[in-house]
Amino acid sequence: MYTIEMKTVTARLSKDMIKKLELLAEEEHIDRSELIRRVLDIGIQQFLLERALKAYRERRVSLWRAASMAEVPLRVMMSAAAEASIPIYYDEEDLESDLAFVKGQSSQ
């Protein structure tokens, strides 16, 4: 078993948000800190996905690179792009970019 180093973070939240967190924590039978960690994890994953989709939509990155940015498998990124009505772009330049990225990852 391993341990994860955690640090304390302070944030200002509205009374309404705190009330919702407390209700959810009670319903889930977990403490508020654990709920906040879970909600933040979900939010961070969603933020990464949306940011990667935006970069892909703007054709700044390939689909494969977008998947890497979002920390999801390519298949998940393809589904997310389809759900967002983003067409799949892939040309020779994308292939070269993907190959260069893979080569860079394999040398690390």
Secondary structure, DSSP 8 states (H G I E B T S, - for coil): --------------HHHHHHHHHHHHHHTS-HHHHHHHHHHHHHHHHHHHHHHHHHHTTSS-HHHHHHHHTS-HHHHHHHHHHTT------HHHHHHHHHHHHHHHT-
